[in-house]
Amino acid sequence: MTHKDQQQLGKTLWDIADNLRGAMNADDFRDYMLSFLFLRYLSGTYEEAAKKELGKDYPTTDLFITVEKSALEIEVEKRIRQQGTTSHKNVPIEKTKKVATSPLSKWYVENGDEIQEFEKQMRRKVHYVIQPDHLWSNISEMARTQHPDLLVTLEAGFRYIENESFESTFQGLFSEINLNSEKLGKTAAERNKKLCSIIQKIAEGIADFSSDADTLGDAYEYLIGQFAAGSGKKAGEFYTPQQISSILSEIVTLDSQEPSTGKKNKLDKVLDMACGSGSLLLNVRKRMKDNGGSIGKIYGQEKNITTYNLARMNMLLHGIKDTEFEIFHGDTLENSWGLLNEMNPSKKIEFDAIVANPPFSLRWEPNDTLAEDFRFKSYGLAPKSAADFAFLLHGFHFLGKEGTMAIILPHGVLFRGGAEERIRTKLLKDNHIDTVIGLPSNLFYSTGIPVCILVLKKCKKFDDVLFINAAEHYKPGKRQNTLREGENGESNDIQKIIETYQFRPDHIERYSRRVSLNEIETNGYNLNISRYVSTTEEEEIIDLKEVNNKLTAINESIKANTDKHNEFLKELGLKPI
């Protein structure tokens, strides 16, 4: 499927969401919409795996099964017959009926003794099991026919996937999806009707599109972005705009010592310690894969339970196996993740690339215990009013010697005093700050303030700091500014930032400059970008003597021409001027 088709699918699904959510907030409706899209992906993947596993035993024809009629169905049929003709009344009522079904449902009915072994194999190979009744094909058919048990079936399906799957990948995955919320309707019947409408429209919307991981994954990312745009400040909890994500991803995939030589061939471990929906991690992975490189495992941490579930869904929906990623639910600053809490330095996990867009200037509660924490002990604690440097130091502690870290932070970290100044100074003296990139304002959904990207390395080749002032290079928008991408003859703001970082020129007028540590020291280790790369145009130097001569010549010319004019007026007998 082409990129255009993928975008069209995303837009189709967004239009459905926008029309169906009614008075519901975008961030509330998001969880339902994305969960159903995820179930569609899981079902398709599972059915393909089942078809491969069962081989020639997978039903392909006569997709009907015989089931017993319920007592209510038999009673209703009796009443109908009593109102019919005499001959019709004498025909015996069949106690069974044929119903259309999915291939897997038919196989389950006909092979009851083999179900347990089949599911064991599916857990081993695809790491989860979906019962036939819970497959998207059945759920969407129930929605189309407005089946009164849709809500109950869907709820049972979510819980089965969570609790009966392999290890812990799916545990609690749908825990935040409240199908009995009054936001869907006040009564169970109303909620069931609303769910039928939503699912039917989604099924119709994606019917003409491919359901592979790339297509649905891109549609999922598109929807996350659209929901973020409608969520205002709440979007900062889960989404980094793709343009910013692209810059960070390109930077950390380039060779750390010689970026000009291009991308690394392999990244063994990648971390985002405030991963939100996981888009940054996925962007790093995609760029490595697109360049023919390989990536080992990606790691993320997220405090918000709903966003944590979003991230896991996002990983799986992009076709990433549960052995290829690990997302941990917990507070990054408290460092409750056992993986990152190894006290033995020789066993400490290190990452080849670290990316992060943590919450800006988050208030936190530093204490004496944290002061002795291995992440902060050498640098000191970030102030209570802003945890920006706490996030930075957390990630930096786990950065490998040949790794690159790129983190988005508010501009305040560049110049604020006190504890932040002490941390910044030590990082500079130790030659760990590689590049400072200033971005335009109003690029993020969650804030209008301009932000910066700090690039850090444990072992730097260069003993200076590269400053890039990209604050004035963007396309203004009504609600949000964007970086230009070279379309329709425009400049490519993203590419300019990346290439400037990659090739590290000494100086680009009003855009970038390599600055020695001595110069930074003379400025009190203040990293305010405008001190080193000013975007203001120099005022033209005015030569007052030359200006005076020009004015004198002009006055003389005026006098000469006025005298000549008056001569003509005199000849005509008119009053001179």
N, C-alpha and C positions, 0 to 999 in steps of 0.2 A: 504494500500500500504506500502511495506517495505521501510526502509530508503534508501536501495540500488536503488530501483525503483525511489524514489523521486530524488535522486542524478542523476540518468540516465536521467530523464526528464529535470532537470536543464542543464545537459551537452548537451542534444539534442537541447534545445532551444538556448543555447549559440553558438553551432556550426552553427545554422541557422543565428543567429545575426552576427556572425563573417564573414560568407560567403556573407551575403546580404548587409552589411553596406558599402562595397566598400571603397571609399576614405573618407567616413564620419567618423569624430572622434567618438570614443566609447561613450563619454559622450553626444554627440548630438543624436546618434542613440538610446541610452538608453531610452530616453523619449518616442519614438515611440513604441519600443518593449514592454516596461513595461506597457504602456497605453493599448495596444492591449490585453496583457495578462490579465490586469485588467478588460477590457470590457468582455472578455471571462468568467471570474469569475462572474461578475455582472449578465450577461445574464443567465448563468446556475442557479444561485441562484434565480433569478427572475422567470424563467420558472418553477422551482420546486415549488416555492411559489404560482405561478398562478395555477398550476395543483392542488395543495391542496385547494386553495380558490374556484376554479370552480367545483371541485369534478367530478361528473358524466357528467357535461356539458363540460368538457375539451375534445376537439376533439381527437379521437384516430384512426379513420379510414377515408378512402377516403379524404386524405389531399390535395384536389384540390378545388380551388374556381373559379367561373366564373366572368371574368372581361371584360369590354368593350375594344375592340381593338382601338388603336389610329388611327387617320386619316392617318398617315404615313403608318402604317401597312396595312390598307385597300387599300391604293393607290399602295403599293408594290405588294400586292396580285393580284390586277387588272392587273398590267403589266405582272406578271408571267402567269396569265391565258390567256392573249392575245397571248402569245407565245405557248400555249398548244393546245390540240385537240378541235374540235368544240363542242363535247358533254360536255367537261369540262368547256367550256366558258359559257354554259347555266345554270350551277349550281349556285344558289344564294350565294353570299358571306356572311358568318356569321359575324355579327357585334360584337360577343363576343367570348371569348376563355377560355379554362380551363388551369389554371397554377398551378404547384405544390407550396405548401406553408407550413409554419410552423403551428403547432396546434393553437398557439395564433393568428396568422394572420387570420386563418379560423374563429376563434371565433369572432374576431373583425368585420369581414365582415358580419357575420350572426347575430350579436347581437349589432347593432349600438346603440340602445336605452339604453343599460346597461353598456356601456363603462365608462361613467362618474362615476357611482357608484362603478364599479370594480376598477378603478384607485384610487378612494378615499380610498377604503379598502386596496389596495396595499401600498399606502403612509403611512397608519396607521400601517401596519404590517411589511413591509420590508423597509419603509422610502424612497423609490425611485420608479420611474416608467420608464420603457423602452418601447417605442413604438415598435410594431412588426417589422417594417422595420429596426429598429436600433439594433435588437438582433444579437448576434454573428453568429447565424445560418444563418441569411439572409446576413450579411456582408461577411461571409466566402464564401457563395455561389456566391455572386457578384464578389468576388475576383477570384474564380475558373473559372468563365465564362468571366473574364476580362471585367466586365460591365463598361461602360464609366461614369456612375453616382456614382461609389463607393465613390470617394472623397467627393462629395457633400452630399451623404447620411451619410457618417461617420461624417462629420463636423456637420450636423444637429443633429445627434444622441448625440454627445458629448455635444452640447449646450443644448439639451432638458434635458439630465440627470442633468446637472448643474443647470438649471433654474427652472425645474418643480418638483424637489425632495422635500422631507420633510425638513423643516427648513433650516439649513445652511451647513449641512455635505458635500454636493457635490458642493457648490457654488465655482466657479473658479477652480474646480479640474483639468480641462483640459486646463486651460488658457495658459499654456506654450507650448502646443502641436500645433505647427504651421504646419498644413497640406498643406499650400501653400508655404512652404519654398523652395527656389531654391536648397537647399541641397538634396531635393527629386527629383528634375528635373527642367529644365528651363521653360517648358510649363506645362499647366494644364494636357494635355494628358500624358506627361512623368511622372508627379507626380502620376497621377491616375494609370498608369502602374506599377510604383515602389511600390505603396501601395498594389496593387493587388498581386504582387509577394511576398511581405513581409507577408501579411495576409494569403495567400494561404499556404505558407510554415509553418507558425505557426500552422494553422489549421491541417495540415498533421502531424506536429511534436507532437501535443498533443492528436491526435485522439485515440491512443492506451493506453492512461494513464487516470487515474481517474481525475475528475475535482473538487474534494472536496476542502475545504478551506485549510486543512493541506497540501495536495499535491501541489496545486498551490501556496500556501503561501511559502512553502519551496523552490519551483522552483524560485519564485520571489526573495527570499533572496539570492539564489545561483547566480542568474543573477546580482543582485546588487553588490555582491562581485566581480564577473568577470568583470563587467563594471568598478568598482573601480580600479581593478588591471590594467586596460588599460587606466585609466585617470590620472595616476601620482599624482601630487600635488593636483589636483582638487578633488581627492577622499576624502581628509580630510574634505571636506565640508559636506559629507553625509554618511560616512561609518566608523564604528568601526569594525575591524576584529573580527570574531566570537570567536576566542580563548581569546582575551582580554575581549570581551563582557561577556564571560562565567565566567571569574574571578570576574569581578565587580558584576555580577548578583548573584553569589553564596555568595559573601560576604554580600550583603545587605539583602539577604533573611534569613541569619542566625540570631539567637537571638542576639540582640545588647549587652546585659549584659553578657550572658553566651553562646557564640558561640558554645562551646563544646557540648551543649545540642541539637544542631541541628537547623533545620529551624523553622521559625515562622509559626503559623497556618494560619495567615491572614495578609495581607497588605491592608490597607484601601485605601491609596493614594500613588502613586509613581510618581516622577517627573524626567524628563530629560530636563534641561533648554537650551540645545544645541543639540536637538534630531536628527538632520540629517534625515536619512530615517526611524528612529524609531526602528532600530534593537536592541538597548540596552533595550528599554522599553519592546519590545516583548520577549526578552530573560528572563527578570525578570519575566514576566507573565508566560511564559512557565515553568520555573523552579518551580514556586509556584504551578501551576496546576499539574505538573508531580509528585510532592511530596504530592498531596492530599490536598493542602492548597487552600485558596481562595484569590482573589484579587479584590478590589473594582473598582477603576477607575485609569487609567493611564493618565498622563498629560505630554505634551511636548511643547517646544517652539522652533521655527526655523525662522531665519531671511531671508534665501534665499527662494524666492517664488517657484522655481522649486523643491527644496528639500522638502519644506513644503508640496507640492502636493504629492511628492513621499511618504512622511511619512503617509499622510492620506490614500492613496491607499494601502500602506503596512498594515495598521491597518485593513481596511475593508477586504482586501484579505485574511487575517488570520482569518476571521470569527468573528472579534470583532465588536459588535454592536456599532452604533454611540453614544449610551448612556453610553458606557463603556470606552470611551476615549475622550480627548479634546486636540487638537493640535492648538496652537496659532501662527499666523504669525506676528512676530515683533522682535525688537531688545531687547535682554535679558538685556544688560547693561543699556539701557534707561528705562527698566521696564515699558513698555507701556501696559502690560497685566493687565487689570482691576482686574482680579482674585488675582493677587499678589501685588496689589497696595493699599490694605486696610490699612488705617492709624490708625484705632482703633486696638490696640494690642489684645483686647479680641475677635476680629473677624478675626484675622489673620489666614489664612489657613496654616496648617502644614502637612508635609509628613512623612510617615513611612519609606520611602526609597528614596534616591536621587542618581542618577547615572549621569555621564556626561563625555563627551570627547570634551571639548570646543576647539576652534582653539588655537594653541600654540602661546604664546607671541604676541597676537594681539595688534597692536597699537590702542589706543583709545584716547578720548579727555575728561579727567576728568576736572570738573569745580567746582566753589564754591557751586553751587546747589547740585551737587552730593556729595560734602563733608558733607552736612547735611542730606543726604539720610539715612533712617533708616537702610539700609543694611550695610552701610560703616561707619556710625558715630562713632561707638565704636572702630573701628580698624584703620581707616584712608584709604586713597585712594591708589590703586595700581598705579605704575608709568605709565606715558604716553607710555613708550616703551613696556610695557607688561601688558596685562589685566588679566593675569592668576589668580591673587588673587582676582580680581574683580568678576570673574565668581565663584570662590570658595566661597567668602563671600555672594554673591547673593543666592546661593543654601543653604549655611549653615544657613542663616537667617530663612529659611522656614522649616528647619529640626525639626521634632518633638523630644520631650525629650527622647523617647525610640526608636528613629530612627537611621539609619546608612546611612552615605553618603560616596560614593566612587567615586573619580574623577581622571581622567588621566591628568597629567601635565608634562611639561618639567622639567628636573632635576634642572634647575636654581632656581626654587622656594625654593629649599632646602637650598641654601647657599647664594643667592644674597643679597647684603646689602641695605641700604637706606630704603625706604618705605616698601619694601618687608620684610626686616629684622624686622621692627617694628610690622608688621602684624603677621609674623610667631612667634615672641616672645610672643605676647599677646595670641595667640591661644594655645601656649605651656604652658604658665603660668596658663591659665584658664583650662588646662588639657582637651583640645578638640581634640588634634591630637592623634589618637589611634594607627595607623600603617602606616609605610612607606615601600612601596614595590618597589624595583628597578627592571626594566625589561630589557631584552636584547635590543641591538640596531637593527635597520632595521626590526622591526615587522610591521610597518605601511606603507601603500601605499603612504602617503603624506610626510613622512620624514624618514630619516635614523637615526636620533638621538635617543639615549636611553631615555626612559621616565619613570616616576614613577606613582604609584597609591597612593594617600593619602586617608586614611580612617579616617573620623571624626565623633564624637559623641557629643551630648550635655551633656549627663550624662554618664560618664565613670565609670566602676567598678575598672579598674586598674589605678594605678598612675605612670605607666611607659609608654614607647613607644616601640612597637615591630618593629624591623627593619628586613626586609627580602631582602637579596641580591641575586636575581635570575638572575643577569646579564649574568652569564656564563652557564646557563642551557637552551639550545635551540638546534635546528637542523639547521645548516647553509644551505642557499639556494643560487642559482645564483643571483636571483633578490631580494629575500626577505627571511629573516629568519623566522622560525616558532617554536612554542613551541611544544615539543613532548607530545603525548597523550597516551603513554603506548602500542602502537601497535608494533607487531613483536618483542616483548621482550625489547623494548626501555623503558627508564625512562618515567614517566608521570610528566612533568614539571608543568602542570596546576594543577594537583591534589596535588602536593607537596606544591605549594603556598597556595592553599585553606586550606589544612590540617594544615599547619604551622600557618596560621591566626586563624583557628578554635580552635586549642588546645594550642597555645601560649606557646611553650616550652621555658625554660630559655635560652637555648643556643644550637645551632646546628653549629658545627665547619664549618667555612667558608661559612655559609649560613644565619643564623639568630641569633638574640639576643634581649632580653628584656633589655632596657636601662633606668636607673632611670632619673628623671628630673634633679636631682642634677648633674649628669654627663653631661647631655645636656647643663645645665647652664654653667658648666666650659668650655664648647666648644663654648661659646658665642651664644647659641641657633642655632648653625649651624647643619643642619640635613643631611649633606653630608654622604651618606650611608657608604662609605668606611672608615669613621672615626670610625664607630662602628662595622662594619662587613667587615673585609678585606678578599678578595678572594685570595690574594697572599700567596703562600706557604712559610713557614719560611725556611730560609737558614739553612743547616745542620751546627751545631757547630763543628768546627775542633779543635782537640786537637793537638797543634803544637809539644808538647813534645813527644806524641805517634808517630806522623808522623816522627819526627827526629830519634827516636829509630828504626822505621821500615826501614828508608833509610840507617841508619848505618848498620843494620843487612844485608840488601841487598848488600851493598858495600862489607862487610866482606865475604859474600857468593860468590860474584863475584871474589874477590881476591883469595879465597881458591880454587875455581874451575879453575881459570886461571892458578894458580901455578901447580895444578895437571895435567892440560892439557899440560903445557910446559914440564913437566917431560916425558910425552909420546913422545912429539916431539923430545926431546933431545935423547931419546933412538933410535929413528928412524933416527937420524942425520939431523933433519930438524931445521930450524930457529924458535926459540920461538916467541910467539906473545907478 
